[in-house]
Amino acid sequence: MAGRLSDDVMRQTAQRASVGVLASISMLSMLQPASGEASAINNVISDIPAEFESLSNERDRIRSFDEAKRNAKEAAEALVLAEQDLQAARQDKQDAEASLAEAQKSLDEAKINLQRIAQELANAQVESAQRTREAIAAQKAVADFAPQVWAQESVVQSVQGRKQGLQASYEQLGQDLGHLSQERNDLEERIRKAWDSVDYAQNRVGDVMAMVNRTKAIVPEQEAKEAQWQEYESQLADMESEVESAESQLEELNSQLDALQEAKAAAEDAERDARERVKELLNEHAEVGKDLQDSKFNVTEAEKWNTDAAQAVVSAEENYTETKNWQTKADYELANFGAGKGISSGFEYYSWHGAGLNGHQLYQPIEFYTSEKKWDVSLTTGWLSSNTGLPEGSVNGWTDTTVGVTFKNDHKKNDVHYFVNVNVPTGKDNVHQNAMMADNLARFNSFNEGWQFTPGIEVTHKYTERDSITGRLSYTFRGDYKYRRSYSKEEVIGIKDDYPNAVAAEAQEDIDPGNKFTQELEYRHIGDTHQLGVKLTHENATSADYKNTLRYFTDAAGSITNVDQLYGTGTNHDGENWILHLFGNKDMDSSNALQYYVIGNYQAADTGGTHRYYGGLGWRHQFDKKQSGYVMLNFGETHGQSYNWRLNKWDSNRHMKALLLGYDYRLDDSSELRAKLERFNISGSSADSYHGWKMSLMWNKSF
């Protein structure tokens, strides 16, 4: 019997759960439940897209990891800038607070200074008014006193005029008196001089005598004038006293006037100084008022600065917190890249016609995975309703449940994963063989295969970030399971020796399968535009012991006779199984990709073995960021005979063709819908030819 491709995909998916946020959604679509034993492809609609999804997920994982590294680097750089901005904002806030305090201080000082200047101005204005009044009073005093001075000056001038007139007469008379007196006093001298002047000549005696006579004639005139002069002198003395009295009075008045004028000048100086002081204070008051307005403006600006600085600090703190959270998240996501959880559910529906029968199967999967840095856990189960169209061909209930656990020990160049997959037999037990079906018709062609325990190890060597080779070893411990089947006509004839009335019979088949050892070697190239996966799988030959128990037979009348008798035992041998997979995805441009695959399978058997070949070519188109679709043509051939225990018959050469359409719609960053539709045709013997439809709608949600 051939190995299960779906088991391999499920296990690889569980191991590669850490493919990042973008890939985690589609992870769920790859988780496959355990199904019955099948050939290299059990179900095109699920197996083939899952393989391509695995390649694209690996590419997205690399892209996401590079993005996570860039994100962590950018977050670290942004945090440094945010911290610098926060420090600058806090320093600016301190500067703003200091500036506000200084501006407030200056405003207070300006107010105090203005109050002081205003008080000084008021005082100066009062003093200036007082000084003005004093100056006016002083000016009035001078004006009132000046006429007295002017009147006295007139008196002095009048007295002095009279004195000057008398003085002139006095001086003139004095001059006259002075000449006569000199002539008399010097008579002899004059006579002598007269004689001398005529040189004592006799002829000049007359002239000398004339001079003497003239001198003698002056004496009476002189006496009269001297009397007059005496009177003048007496008058002048009186006049001098009057002048001195008038001048003294004028001097006294002038002294008083000078004092008044000095007081006036002092009052005017004081008034001028007071006015200058008022003017200075007015200017100073204006300047201080301007300083006050400037201080108020500075306070307003400082308050605005302080408010803006405070808001800037809040914004910087928020930015720092957000950036810190960003960095923490980015570092966490980088350190725990690929970690996450997800669920998936939906339905799959299969309908077929062939071999004289019409059948269908409805399956509702329930899938869950969680991935951490060191651990991956996956769980797959589901509910189904299946009907082959044969008697007792209907099955309703849960399928088997598959649980996978992987421990990861990843390194830069080499990764080592230890995994365990467990098949829990929660599916319908002991179903009739008529409920089973041929390969490639539906998701499940058997429903309970007992406990299976598969430990394994996977070692991956990464040549580069995009090229790797992986070796896997797994060993499956398979538990017992059973099913019911009806005897064929030939088998009924065989029991007639013991039960001659038997016309029909039903047996219980107890299967004890042997363990299975599987080896895989896989190469992957995950380019940005071209992804390629090549995998070689080998399953060692194994066997299964069976025990046939005749439960009952039916006679011609329809009566049932319970027997419960062991009717046969034996061993079925499975030969070695080899499977070679090649899957490729090539981006033609940013929106279109070419997909292709080739699968070869050889299963050894006593009759020469079975060769199976599959191939497919598809095209995928990305409509936009949310929508994508694909179409794929699939072909398959089987050569050689093989025994199908589910149908209890031998199958030989068959051909398969299938057209697969798919549509993916991303609802948001963490959820999506996937729809698939397949039309298939299988051509084989008359008992192994089918055609039908397969459809699937799945919802995937990543947390």
C-alpha positions as CSV (number, residue, x, y, z in Angstrom):
1,M,0.0,0.0,0.0
2,A,1.1,3.5,-0.7
3,G,2.0,6.1,1.9
4,R,-0.1,9.1,2.7
5,L,0.9,12.4,1.1
6,S,-1.6,14.2,3.3
7,D,0.2,12.9,6.5
8,D,3.5,14.3,5.1
9,V,2.0,17.6,4.4
10,M,0.3,17.8,7.8
11,R,3.6,16.9,9.6
12,Q,5.7,19.3,7.5
13,T,3.2,22.0,8.2
14,A,3.3,21.5,11.9
15,Q,7.1,21.7,11.7
16,R,7.0,24.9,9.6
17,A,4.4,26.7,11.7
18,S,6.8,29.6,12.3
19,V,6.5,31.2,9.0
20,G,5.5,34.7,10.2
21,V,2.3,36.6,10.3
22,L,1.7,36.7,6.6
23,A,2.1,33.0,6.1
24,S,0.4,31.9,9.3
25,I,-3.1,32.4,7.9
26,S,-2.5,30.0,5.0
27,M,-0.9,27.5,7.3
28,L,-4.2,26.2,8.4
29,S,-5.2,25.3,4.8
30,M,-2.2,22.9,4.8
31,L,-3.0,21.0,7.9
32,Q,-4.4,17.7,6.8
33,P,-6.2,15.1,8.8
34,A,-5.1,11.5,8.7
35,S,-6.8,9.7,5.9
36,G,-6.8,6.2,4.6
37,E,-3.8,4.8,2.9
38,A,-3.5,6.2,-0.6
39,S,-1.2,6.6,-3.5
40,A,1.1,9.5,-4.2
41,I,-1.9,11.8,-4.5
42,N,-4.9,11.1,-2.4
43,N,-6.9,14.3,-3.1
44,V,-5.9,16.8,-5.7
45,I,-8.0,19.6,-4.3
46,S,-6.2,19.6,-1.0
47,D,-2.8,18.0,-1.6
48,I,-1.6,20.0,-4.6
49,P,-2.5,23.5,-3.4
50,A,-1.0,22.6,0.0
51,E,2.4,21.8,-1.6
52,F,2.5,25.1,-3.5
53,E,1.3,26.9,-0.4
54,S,4.2,25.4,1.5
55,L,6.7,26.9,-1.1
56,S,5.1,30.3,-1.1
57,N,4.9,30.2,2.7
58,E,8.6,29.6,2.9
59,R,9.2,32.5,0.5
60,D,6.9,34.7,2.6
61,R,8.7,33.5,5.8
62,I,12.0,34.8,4.4
63,R,10.4,38.1,3.3
64,S,8.7,38.4,6.7
65,F,11.9,37.6,8.6
66,D,13.8,40.2,6.6
67,E,11.0,42.7,7.2
68,A,11.0,41.7,10.9
69,K,14.8,42.4,11.0
70,R,14.3,45.7,9.3
71,N,11.5,46.5,11.5
72,A,13.5,45.8,14.6
73,K,16.4,47.9,13.3
74,E,14.1,50.8,12.4
75,A,12.4,50.5,15.8
76,A,15.8,50.7,17.6
77,E,16.9,53.7,15.5
78,A,13.5,55.3,16.0
79,L,13.8,54.7,19.8
80,V,17.1,56.5,19.9
81,L,15.6,59.4,18.0
82,A,12.5,59.3,20.2
83,E,14.7,59.3,23.3
84,Q,16.7,62.3,22.0
85,D,13.5,64.1,21.1
86,L,12.1,63.4,24.6
87,Q,15.3,64.7,26.2
88,A,15.2,67.7,23.9
89,A,11.6,68.3,24.8
90,R,12.2,68.0,28.5
91,Q,15.2,70.4,28.2
92,D,13.0,72.7,26.2
93,K,10.3,72.5,28.9
94,Q,12.9,73.3,31.5
95,D,14.1,76.3,29.4
96,A,10.5,77.3,28.9
97,E,9.8,77.1,32.6
98,A,12.9,79.1,33.4
99,S,12.0,81.6,30.7
100,L,8.5,81.9,32.1
101,A,9.8,82.4,35.6
102,E,12.2,85.0,34.3
103,A,9.5,86.7,32.3
104,Q,7.1,86.6,35.3
105,K,9.9,88.0,37.4
106,S,10.5,90.8,34.9
107,L,6.8,91.5,34.7
108,D,6.6,91.8,38.5
109,E,9.6,94.0,38.5
110,A,8.1,96.1,35.7
111,K,4.9,96.4,37.6
112,I,6.7,97.5,40.8
113,N,9.0,99.8,38.8
114,L,5.9,101.3,37.0
115,Q,4.2,101.8,40.4
116,R,7.3,103.4,41.7
117,I,7.7,105.6,38.7
118,A,4.0,106.5,38.7
119,Q,4.4,107.5,42.4
120,E,7.5,109.5,41.7
121,L,5.8,111.1,38.7
122,A,2.8,112.0,40.8
123,N,5.1,113.5,43.4
124,A,7.2,115.2,40.8
125,Q,4.1,116.6,39.1
126,V,2.9,117.9,42.5
127,E,6.4,119.4,43.2
128,S,6.5,120.8,39.6
129,A,3.1,122.5,40.2
130,Q,4.4,123.9,43.5
131,R,7.6,125.0,41.9
132,T,5.6,126.7,39.1
133,R,3.5,128.5,41.7
134,E,6.6,129.5,43.5
135,A,8.2,130.7,40.3
136,I,5.1,132.7,39.4
137,A,5.0,134.2,42.9
138,A,8.7,135.1,42.6
139,Q,8.2,136.6,39.2
140,K,5.2,138.5,40.5
141,A,7.3,139.7,43.5
142,V,10.0,141.0,41.2
143,A,7.4,142.5,38.9
144,D,5.7,144.2,41.9
145,F,9.0,145.4,43.4
146,A,10.7,146.6,40.2
147,P,8.6,149.9,39.9
148,Q,9.9,151.0,43.3
149,V,13.4,150.5,42.0
150,W,12.7,152.2,38.8
151,A,11.1,155.2,40.7
152,Q,14.1,155.4,43.0
153,E,16.4,155.3,40.0
154,S,14.4,158.2,38.5
155,V,14.9,160.1,41.8
156,V,18.6,159.2,41.8
157,Q,18.9,160.3,38.2
158,S,17.0,163.6,39.0
159,V,19.2,164.3,42.0
160,Q,22.3,163.3,40.1
161,G,21.2,165.6,37.2
162,R,20.7,168.5,39.5
163,K,24.0,167.7,41.2
164,Q,25.7,167.4,37.9
165,G,24.4,170.8,36.8
166,L,25.5,172.4,40.0
167,Q,28.7,170.5,39.8
168,A,29.3,171.8,36.4
169,S,28.7,175.4,37.5
170,Y,30.8,174.7,40.6
171,E,33.6,173.2,38.5
172,Q,33.5,176.0,36.0
173,L,33.5,178.6,38.8
174,G,36.2,176.6,40.4
175,Q,38.2,176.7,37.3
176,D,37.7,180.3,37.0
177,L,38.6,180.9,40.6
178,G,41.6,178.7,40.3
179,H,43.1,180.9,37.4
180,L,42.7,184.3,39.2
181,S,44.2,183.0,42.4
182,Q,47.1,181.6,40.5
183,E,47.7,184.9,38.8
184,R,47.6,186.8,42.2
185,N,49.6,184.4,44.1
186,D,52.3,184.5,41.4
187,L,52.2,188.3,40.8
188,E,55.8,188.9,41.4
189,E,56.7,185.8,39.4
190,R,54.5,187.0,36.7
191,I,55.9,190.4,36.8
192,R,59.4,189.0,36.8
193,K,58.3,186.8,33.9
194,A,56.9,189.8,32.2
195,W,60.1,191.6,32.7
196,D,61.9,188.6,31.6
197,S,59.6,188.3,28.6
198,V,60.4,191.9,27.5
199,D,64.0,191.4,28.5
200,Y,63.7,194.4,30.8
201,A,63.5,196.6,27.8
202,Q,62.4,200.1,28.5
203,N,60.4,200.1,25.4
204,R,58.4,197.2,26.9
205,V,57.6,198.7,30.3
206,G,54.2,199.6,29.1
207,D,53.4,195.9,28.4
208,V,54.6,194.8,31.8
209,M,52.6,197.4,33.5
210,A,49.5,196.3,31.5
211,M,50.0,192.8,32.8
212,V,50.3,194.1,36.4
213,N,47.2,196.2,36.0
214,R,45.3,193.3,34.5
215,T,46.3,191.1,37.5
216,K,45.2,193.8,39.9
217,A,41.9,194.0,38.1
218,I,41.2,190.3,38.6
219,V,41.2,190.4,42.4
220,P,37.8,191.9,43.1
221,E,36.2,189.6,40.5
222,Q,37.8,186.7,42.1
223,E,36.5,187.5,45.5
224,A,33.0,187.7,44.2
225,K,33.4,184.4,42.5
226,E,34.9,182.8,45.5
227,A,31.9,183.8,47.5
228,Q,29.7,182.2,44.8
229,W,32.0,179.2,44.8
230,Q,31.6,178.8,48.5
231,E,27.9,178.9,48.1
232,Y,28.2,176.3,45.3
233,E,30.3,174.1,47.5
234,S,27.8,174.3,50.3
235,Q,25.0,173.4,47.9
236,L,27.1,170.6,46.5
237,A,27.6,169.2,49.9
238,D,23.9,169.3,50.5
239,M,23.3,167.8,47.1
240,E,25.9,165.1,47.7
241,S,24.1,164.1,50.9
242,E,20.8,164.0,48.9
243,V,22.5,161.9,46.2
244,E,24.0,159.6,48.7
245,S,20.7,159.3,50.5
246,A,18.9,158.6,47.2
247,E,21.6,156.2,46.0
248,S,21.7,154.5,49.4
249,Q,17.9,154.0,49.2
250,L,18.3,152.8,45.5
251,E,21.1,150.5,46.6
252,E,18.9,149.1,49.3
253,L,16.0,148.7,46.8
254,N,18.4,147.1,44.3
255,S,19.6,144.7,47.0
256,Q,16.0,143.8,47.7
257,L,15.3,143.5,44.0
258,D,18.5,141.4,43.6
259,A,17.3,139.1,46.4
260,L,13.9,138.9,44.7
261,Q,15.5,138.2,41.4
262,E,17.8,135.6,42.9
263,A,14.7,134.0,44.5
264,K,12.9,134.3,41.2
265,A,15.9,132.7,39.4
266,A,16.1,130.0,42.0
267,A,12.3,129.4,41.8
268,E,12.5,129.4,38.0
269,D,15.5,127.0,38.1
270,A,13.6,124.8,40.6
271,E,10.5,125.0,38.4
272,R,12.6,124.1,35.3
273,D,14.3,121.3,37.2
274,A,10.9,120.1,38.4
275,R,9.5,120.2,34.8
276,E,12.6,118.4,33.5
277,R,12.2,115.8,36.3
278,V,8.5,115.4,35.3
279,K,9.5,115.1,31.7
280,E,12.2,112.6,32.6
281,L,9.7,110.7,34.7
282,L,7.1,110.8,31.9
283,N,9.7,109.4,29.5
284,E,10.7,106.8,32.1
285,H,7.1,106.1,32.8
286,A,6.5,105.5,29.1
287,E,9.6,103.3,28.9
288,V,8.6,101.4,31.9
289,G,5.1,101.1,30.5
290,K,6.6,99.8,27.3
291,D,8.8,97.5,29.4
292,L,5.6,96.3,31.2
293,Q,3.9,95.6,27.9
294,D,7.0,93.9,26.6
295,S,7.1,91.9,29.8
296,K,3.4,91.0,29.4
297,F,4.1,90.0,25.8
298,N,7.1,88.0,27.0
299,V,5.1,86.3,29.7
300,T,2.4,85.5,27.1
301,E,5.0,84.1,24.7
302,A,6.7,82.3,27.6
303,E,3.4,80.8,28.6
304,K,2.7,79.8,25.1
305,W,6.2,78.3,24.8
306,N,5.7,76.6,28.1
307,T,2.3,75.2,27.0
308,D,3.8,74.1,23.7
309,A,6.8,72.7,25.5
310,A,4.6,70.8,27.9
311,Q,2.5,69.5,25.0
312,A,5.7,68.6,23.2
313,V,6.9,66.7,26.3
314,V,3.6,64.8,26.3
315,S,3.8,64.1,22.6
316,A,7.5,63.1,23.0
317,E,6.6,60.8,25.9
318,E,3.8,59.3,23.9
319,N,6.0,58.9,20.9
320,Y,8.7,57.4,23.1
321,T,6.2,55.0,24.7
322,E,4.8,54.1,21.3
323,T,8.3,53.7,19.9
324,K,9.4,51.7,23.0
325,N,6.4,49.5,22.6
326,W,7.2,49.3,18.9
327,Q,10.7,48.3,19.7
328,T,9.6,45.8,22.4
329,K,7.1,44.3,20.0
330,A,9.6,44.3,17.1
331,D,12.3,42.7,19.2
332,Y,9.8,40.2,20.6
333,E,8.5,39.4,17.1
334,L,12.0,39.0,15.8
335,A,13.0,36.8,18.8
336,N,9.8,34.9,18.5
337,F,9.5,35.0,14.8
338,G,6.7,32.9,13.5
339,A,5.0,32.4,16.9
340,G,1.3,32.6,16.8
341,K,-2.0,30.8,16.9
342,G,-4.6,30.1,14.4
343,I,-7.8,28.2,13.7
344,S,-9.6,27.1,10.5
345,S,-12.9,25.7,9.6
346,G,-15.2,25.5,6.6
347,F,-16.6,22.7,4.5
348,E,-15.5,20.3,1.7
349,Y,-18.0,18.6,-0.5
350,Y,-17.3,15.7,-2.9
351,S,-19.7,14.2,-5.4
352,W,-19.0,11.3,-7.8
353,H,-20.6,9.0,-10.2
354,G,-19.1,5.7,-11.4
355,A,-19.0,1.9,-11.1
356,G,-22.8,2.0,-11.3
357,L,-23.0,4.2,-8.1
358,N,-23.6,7.8,-7.0
359,G,-21.8,8.9,-3.9
360,H,-21.0,12.1,-1.9
361,Q,-19.1,13.2,1.1
362,L,-19.5,16.4,3.2
363,Y,-16.6,17.2,5.5
364,Q,-16.4,20.0,8.0
365,P,-12.8,20.3,9.3
366,I,-11.8,21.9,12.5
367,E,-8.1,22.8,12.6
368,F,-5.9,24.6,15.2
369,Y,-2.2,25.3,15.6
370,T,0.0,27.2,17.9
371,S,3.6,28.0,17.4
372,E,6.2,29.2,19.8
373,K,9.9,29.8,19.6
374,K,10.7,26.2,20.6
375,W,7.4,24.4,20.2
376,D,4.7,23.8,17.6
377,V,1.4,22.1,18.3
378,S,-1.3,21.3,15.8
379,L,-4.7,19.6,16.1
380,T,-6.9,18.5,13.3
381,T,-10.3,16.8,13.4
382,G,-13.7,17.2,11.8
383,W,-17.2,16.0,11.2
384,L,-18.3,14.2,8.1
385,S,-21.3,12.8,6.4
386,S,-20.5,10.2,3.7
387,N,-22.5,8.0,1.5
388,T,-21.3,5.6,-1.3
389,G,-24.8,4.7,-2.5
390,L,-24.3,1.1,-1.3
391,P,-26.2,-0.6,1.5
392,E,-24.6,0.3,4.8
393,G,-22.5,2.8,2.8
394,S,-23.5,5.8,4.9
395,V,-21.3,7.2,7.7
396,N,-22.0,10.2,9.9
397,G,-19.8,11.4,12.7
398,W,-16.3,12.6,13.7
399,T,-13.2,11.7,11.9
400,D,-10.0,10.6,13.6
401,T,-8.1,13.4,15.4
402,T,-4.5,14.1,14.6
403,V,-2.3,15.9,17.2
404,G,1.2,17.0,16.3
405,V,4.0,18.3,18.6
406,T,7.4,19.6,17.4
407,F,10.4,20.7,19.5
408,K,12.6,23.0,17.5
409,N,16.3,23.5,18.0
410,D,17.1,26.1,15.3
411,H,20.5,27.5,14.5
412,K,22.0,29.8,11.9
413,K,23.1,26.9,9.6
414,N,21.5,23.8,10.9
415,D,18.0,23.2,12.4
416,V,17.0,20.1,14.3
417,H,13.4,19.4,14.9
418,Y,12.0,16.5,17.0
419,F,8.3,15.7,16.3
420,V,5.6,13.4,17.4
421,N,2.3,12.9,15.5
422,V,-0.5,11.0,17.1
423,N,-3.6,9.7,15.4
424,V,-6.4,9.4,17.9
425,P,-9.2,7.1,16.7
426,T,-12.1,9.4,17.3
427,G,-13.6,8.5,13.9
428,K,-16.5,6.1,13.3
429,D,-15.4,2.7,14.4
430,N,-16.2,-0.6,12.7
431,V,-17.9,0.8,9.6
432,H,-19.0,-1.4,6.8
433,Q,-16.7,-1.9,3.9
434,N,-19.5,-0.6,1.6
435,A,-18.9,2.9,3.2
436,M,-15.3,2.9,1.9
437,M,-14.4,4.1,-1.6
438,A,-11.8,4.2,-4.2
439,D,-8.8,6.5,-4.1
440,N,-9.0,10.1,-5.3
441,L,-12.8,10.4,-4.9
442,A,-13.0,12.2,-1.5
443,R,-11.0,13.4,1.4
444,F,-11.7,10.2,3.4
445,N,-11.9,6.7,2.0
446,S,-11.7,5.1,5.4
447,F,-12.8,6.4,8.8
448,N,-11.0,4.8,11.7
449,E,-7.5,3.5,11.5
450,G,-6.8,3.1,15.2
451,W,-4.1,4.6,17.4
452,Q,-1.0,5.7,15.5
453,F,2.1,7.1,17.2
454,T,4.8,8.6,14.9
455,P,8.0,10.0,16.4
456,G,10.5,11.5,14.1
457,I,13.5,13.8,13.6
458,E,14.1,16.4,10.9
459,V,17.5,17.9,10.2
460,T,17.9,20.9,7.9
461,H,21.1,22.3,6.6
462,K,20.9,25.8,5.1
463,Y,23.5,26.4,2.5
464,T,22.1,29.9,2.1
465,E,19.1,31.7,3.4
466,R,17.2,30.4,0.3
467,D,18.8,27.0,-0.3
468,S,18.5,24.1,2.1
469,I,18.5,20.3,2.2
470,T,16.4,18.4,4.8
471,G,16.5,14.8,5.9
472,R,13.6,13.3,7.9
473,L,13.3,10.0,9.7
474,S,10.0,8.8,11.2
475,Y,8.7,5.6,12.6
476,T,5.0,4.9,12.9
477,F,3.6,2.6,15.5
478,R,0.2,1.5,14.2
479,G,-2.5,0.2,16.4
480,D,-5.4,-2.2,15.6
481,Y,-8.5,-1.2,13.8
482,K,-11.5,-3.1,12.4
483,Y,-14.3,-3.0,9.9
484,R,-17.2,-5.0,8.7
485,R,-17.6,-6.5,5.2
486,S,-20.1,-8.7,3.4
487,Y,-18.9,-12.0,1.9
488,S,-18.7,-12.2,-1.9
489,K,-20.7,-15.0,-3.7
490,E,-17.5,-17.0,-4.0
491,E,-16.9,-16.6,-0.2
492,V,-20.5,-17.6,0.6
493,I,-20.1,-20.8,-1.5
494,G,-16.9,-21.4,0.5
495,I,-18.8,-21.6,3.8
496,K,-21.7,-23.7,2.6
497,D,-19.9,-26.8,3.8
498,D,-20.3,-25.5,7.3
499,Y,-23.5,-23.5,6.8
500,P,-25.4,-25.0,3.9
501,N,-28.4,-22.6,4.4
502,A,-26.2,-19.5,4.0
503,V,-27.0,-17.3,1.0
504,A,-25.3,-14.2,2.5
505,A,-22.8,-13.5,5.3
506,E,-21.1,-10.7,7.1
507,A,-17.6,-10.8,8.7
508,Q,-15.6,-8.8,11.1
509,E,-12.1,-7.9,9.9
510,D,-9.6,-7.2,12.6
511,I,-6.5,-5.6,11.3
512,D,-3.2,-5.5,13.1
513,P,-0.9,-3.4,10.9
514,G,2.8,-3.5,11.2
515,N,4.9,-0.5,12.0
516,K,6.3,1.7,9.2
517,F,9.7,3.3,8.8
518,T,9.8,6.3,6.5
519,Q,12.8,8.3,5.2
520,E,12.7,11.5,3.3
521,L,15.3,13.7,1.6
522,E,14.2,17.1,0.4
523,Y,15.9,20.0,-1.4
524,R,14.4,23.5,-1.5
525,H,15.3,26.6,-3.3
526,I,13.2,29.5,-2.1
527,G,14.0,32.4,-4.5
528,D,12.2,35.6,-4.4
529,T,10.6,34.9,-7.8
530,H,11.2,31.1,-8.2
531,Q,10.6,28.4,-5.6
532,L,11.5,24.8,-6.1
533,G,11.1,21.7,-4.0
534,V,12.3,18.3,-4.7
535,K,11.6,15.5,-2.3
536,L,12.3,11.8,-2.3
537,T,10.4,9.5,0.1
538,H,11.0,5.9,0.9
539,E,8.8,3.7,3.1
540,N,10.2,0.3,4.1
541,A,8.2,-2.8,3.3
542,T,5.7,-3.7,6.0
543,S,2.8,-6.1,6.6
544,A,-0.5,-6.3,8.3
545,D,-2.0,-9.3,10.1
546,Y,-5.7,-9.8,9.7
547,K,-8.3,-12.0,11.4
548,N,-11.6,-12.8,9.7
549,T,-14.5,-13.6,12.1
550,L,-17.8,-14.7,10.6
551,R,-20.4,-12.8,12.5
552,Y,-23.6,-14.1,11.0
553,F,-25.2,-15.5,7.9
554,T,-28.6,-15.1,6.3
555,D,-30.6,-17.9,4.8
556,A,-33.0,-17.8,1.9
557,A,-35.9,-16.9,4.1
558,G,-33.9,-13.9,5.4
559,S,-33.3,-15.3,8.8
560,I,-30.1,-14.3,10.5
561,T,-27.9,-16.8,12.3
562,N,-25.2,-15.4,14.6
563,V,-22.0,-17.3,14.3
564,D,-19.1,-15.2,15.7
565,Q,-16.6,-17.8,14.5
566,L,-13.0,-17.2,13.5
567,Y,-13.0,-18.1,9.9
568,G,-9.5,-17.2,8.7
569,T,-6.3,-15.5,9.5
570,G,-3.3,-14.2,7.4
571,T,-0.9,-11.5,6.6
572,N,-0.9,-9.0,3.9
573,H,2.5,-7.7,2.8
574,D,3.2,-4.2,1.5
575,G,6.2,-3.8,-0.7
576,E,8.7,-0.9,-0.5
577,N,7.2,2.4,-1.6
578,W,9.2,5.2,-3.3
579,I,7.8,8.6,-4.1
580,L,9.6,11.5,-5.9
581,H,8.0,14.9,-5.8
582,L,9.0,18.0,-7.7
583,F,7.0,21.2,-7.2
584,G,7.9,24.6,-8.7
585,N,6.5,28.1,-8.6
586,K,7.8,30.7,-11.0
587,D,6.7,34.4,-10.8
588,M,6.3,35.8,-14.3
589,D,5.7,39.3,-13.1
590,S,4.3,41.0,-10.0
591,S,0.8,39.6,-10.6
592,N,1.3,36.3,-12.4
593,A,3.0,33.0,-11.5
594,L,3.5,29.7,-13.3
595,Q,3.1,26.6,-11.2
596,Y,4.1,23.1,-12.1
597,Y,4.6,19.7,-10.5
598,V,5.7,16.2,-11.3
599,I,5.3,13.2,-9.1
600,G,6.5,9.6,-9.6
601,N,5.6,6.7,-7.4
602,Y,6.7,3.1,-7.4
603,Q,5.3,0.5,-5.0
604,A,6.9,-2.9,-5.0
605,A,4.6,-6.0,-5.3
606,D,4.8,-9.6,-6.0
607,T,3.2,-9.0,-9.4
608,G,5.7,-6.5,-10.6
609,G,4.7,-3.5,-8.6
610,T,2.7,-0.4,-9.4
611,H,3.9,2.7,-11.1
612,R,2.1,6.0,-10.7
613,Y,2.8,9.3,-12.5
614,Y,1.3,12.6,-11.9
615,G,1.9,16.1,-13.3
616,G,0.2,19.4,-13.4
617,L,0.6,22.9,-14.8
618,G,-1.1,26.0,-13.5
619,W,-1.3,29.7,-13.5
620,R,-1.8,32.0,-10.5
621,H,-2.9,35.6,-10.7
622,Q,-2.8,38.2,-8.0
623,F,-5.8,40.6,-8.7
624,D,-4.9,43.0,-5.8
625,K,-3.5,42.9,-2.3
626,K,-6.6,41.0,-1.1
627,Q,-7.6,38.7,-4.0
628,S,-5.9,36.0,-6.0
629,G,-7.0,33.1,-8.1
630,Y,-5.4,30.1,-9.8
631,V,-6.2,27.4,-12.4
632,M,-4.4,24.1,-12.7
633,L,-4.6,21.2,-15.1
634,N,-3.7,17.8,-13.5
635,F,-3.0,14.5,-15.0
636,G,-2.2,11.1,-13.6
637,E,-1.6,7.5,-14.7
638,T,-1.4,4.2,-12.8
639,H,0.3,1.2,-14.3
640,G,0.3,-2.3,-12.7
641,Q,-2.0,-4.2,-10.4
642,S,-2.7,-3.4,-6.8
643,Y,-5.2,-4.8,-4.3
644,N,-7.6,-2.3,-2.8
645,W,-8.6,-3.8,0.5
646,R,-11.2,-1.1,1.0
647,L,-13.2,-2.4,-2.0
648,N,-11.9,-5.9,-1.8
649,K,-10.9,-5.9,-5.4
650,W,-7.9,-5.6,-7.6
651,D,-7.2,-2.4,-9.5
652,S,-5.1,-2.0,-12.6
653,N,-4.3,0.7,-15.1
654,R,-6.2,4.0,-14.6
655,H,-5.9,7.5,-15.9
656,M,-7.0,10.7,-14.1
657,K,-7.6,14.2,-15.3
658,A,-8.7,17.1,-13.1
659,L,-9.2,20.8,-13.6
660,L,-8.7,22.8,-10.4
661,L,-9.9,26.4,-9.8
662,G,-9.1,28.4,-6.7
663,Y,-9.9,31.8,-5.3
664,D,-8.4,33.4,-2.2
665,Y,-9.7,36.5,-0.5
666,R,-8.0,38.1,2.4
667,L,-10.5,39.6,4.8
668,D,-7.9,41.4,6.8
669,D,-4.4,41.0,8.0
670,S,-5.3,37.9,10.1
671,S,-8.1,36.1,8.3
672,E,-9.0,35.0,4.8
673,L,-11.4,32.9,2.8
674,R,-10.3,30.2,0.4
675,A,-12.6,28.6,-2.3
676,K,-11.7,25.7,-4.5
677,L,-13.5,23.8,-7.2
678,E,-12.3,20.7,-9.0
679,R,-13.8,18.7,-11.9
680,F,-12.2,15.3,-12.2
681,N,-12.5,12.2,-14.4
682,I,-10.9,8.8,-13.6
683,S,-10.8,6.2,-16.4
684,G,-10.0,2.6,-15.5
685,S,-11.8,-0.6,-15.5
686,S,-15.6,-0.6,-15.5
687,A,-15.5,-1.0,-11.8
688,D,-12.9,1.8,-11.4
689,S,-14.1,4.7,-13.6
690,Y,-15.5,7.8,-12.0
691,H,-16.3,11.5,-12.7
692,G,-17.4,14.2,-10.4
693,W,-17.0,17.4,-8.5
694,K,-15.0,18.6,-5.5
695,M,-15.5,21.9,-3.8
696,S,-14.1,23.6,-0.7
697,L,-14.7,26.8,1.2
698,M,-12.4,27.4,4.1
699,W,-12.0,30.3,6.6
700,N,-8.6,30.8,8.2
701,K,-8.0,33.0,11.2
702,S,-4.6,33.8,12.7
703,F,-4.1,35.3,16.2
